[in-house]
Amino acid sequence: MSNTSLVSVAYNVVGQYSQFGKLVVGAYRHGAQRVVIGTNSRYVSLLNSGMLPLVTDNVKATLFKVQVELTGLVEDGIDFGSSRAEKAIDIVAGGVNGGIQRVAAAAGRVEKSLDTQALSKVGQVAILPVAQASLNLATRTVDLTKRLSARVAGTDAKVAPVVAKAKRVVRKAVRRTKARA
């Protein structure tokens, strides 16, 4: 087994899910902006199409000005909500990482006071393989979310599939845990 500690794996899992959350927020932001742009262009096309015979050029100009103001408000709302969600993700991730650090410090103090390595050994044998499988799942989730976010944003992300590797790692962790039990 590698020298990877349970704490570092836990930090990485939190980091992956934090990145996942930010990718989802980014996808929301891009998708909502695409909707606003599409709606705006269809509205302008409607105004310029001549399908509204009683609407004069002055009324069209006023309607266009109102549309621009509404679009600006909607885009500001999207940006504000998205940036607040990203800040919330950072705050939650920081709190979880702080909790991980406190638990690790408490476990270290218990081991030191009892002059034993039992907690570390249990963590290495029983918990670390599960944590690594969780990290692989989180990594896979982030990779798939990157593809989705890129598609929503209108770009093409090239992310290698990690499904087979994640399955191998999970099976290997299960075998190691069973062998040690």
N, C-alpha and C positions, 0 to 999 in steps of 0.2 A: 504494500500500500504506500502511496506517496506520503510526503510530509505535510500534506494539506491538513490544516486544523479545522475543527468544526466551526470555530469563530469566523475564519476566512471564508468558508463555504457559505455560512449564514449571511455574511456581508455581501457576498456575490449574489446570493439569491435575492436579497433586498434590492441590490443594484439593478438586477435584471427586471424585477417587477416594477421598479421605479421607471426604468427605461420603457417598459411596456406601457405604463400609464401615460407617459409623455408622448409616446407614439400614437396612442389612441386619441389623446387631446389634439395632437397635430393633425391626425386624420379628420377629426371633427372640424377643426379650424379650416382645413383645405376644402373639405366637402361643403361646409356651410358657405364658404366664399364662392365656390363654384356655383352653388344654387343662387346666390345673390347676383353674381355676374350673369348667369343665364336668364334669370328673371328680368334683370335690368335690360339686357339686350332684346328680349322679347317685347318688353314694354315700349322701348324706343322704336322697334319695328312696327308695333301696332300704331303708335302715334304717327309714324311716317308713311304708313301704308295707304292712307286715304280712306280707310274703312270707317272713319268717324267723320262724316261729311259736315256736321254742324260745328266741328271744332276748328276754330280759326288758328292762325299762326301764333297769335298772342296767347291763346289758351294753351296751345301745345307747348310753348316756351314755359309757361307757368307750371304746367303738369310735369314737364321735364325737370324743372328746378325743384319741385316738391319731391320727385322721384330721387334726384341726386341727394337731397337732404335726408330722405328716409334711408336710402342705401348707406349713406355715411353713418347714420345712427345704428343701423343693423350691424355694419362691419365693426364699429366701435364696440358694440355689445359682444360680438363674437370674440374680438381680441381681448377685451376685458375679462370675460368669463374664462377664456382659454388660459390667459396668463395667471389668473387666480387659481385655476385648477392645477397648473404646473407648480405654483408656489405651495399649494396644499400637499401635492405629491412629495415635494422636497421636505416639507415639515414632517410628514408622516414617516418618510424614509429615515430622516435624521433621528426621530424619536425611537424608531424600531432599532436602528443601529446603536443608539445609546442604551437601550434595554439589553441588547445582546452583549454589549461591553460590560454592563453592570452584572449580568448573570455570569459571564466568564470570570469577572473579578471575584465574585462571591464564591464560585466553585473553586477558584484558585486559593482563596483564603481558607475554605473548608479543607481542601487537600493539605494545605500547609499546616493547619492546626492539628489535623489528625495524622500528619506525616504519612500520607498514602497517595498513591496515584490511581486509586480505584475509579474515580469519576472520569479521569482522562482515558483510562483503558476502556471503560464502558462506552464512552463517547466515540472512541476510535473503532471499536468492534461493532457496536450495535447501532449507533446513531449516525455516524459519518457516512456509511453507504447510502442510507436513506436520504440524508441531506444532499449528497452528491447526485442522487437520482432526481431530487427536487430541483437542484441547480440545472441539470440537463433539461428537465421539463421547462423550466423558466427560460433557458436559452432558446429552446425550440419555439416557445411562445413568442419571444421577442423577434426571432428570425421571421416567423410567419407574419407577425404584425408589421414588420418592416415592409414586407411585400405588399400587404394590404394598404398601408399608409402611402407607399409609393404609387400604387394604382389609383388611390383616391386623389393624390396630388397631381396625377397625370404624368408621372415619370415611371421608369421601369427599373425596379431594384433587382439586382442579381444576387440572390442569397442562396447558398448551397443548401440542399435539403439535409437535415440532420436527423431524420426520423430513424434510419437504420442505426446510426451511431448511438442515439439515445436509447434505443431498445437494447443494444449490446451492452451498454454501460449499466442499465438497470438489471439485466440478467446476470452480469458479472458481479454486481453488488449483492444480489440475492444469493448467488452461489457462495460468495465469500462469507456472508453472514451465516448461512446454513452450515458451512464447513467449520466455522468457529464455535458454533453452538453445541 
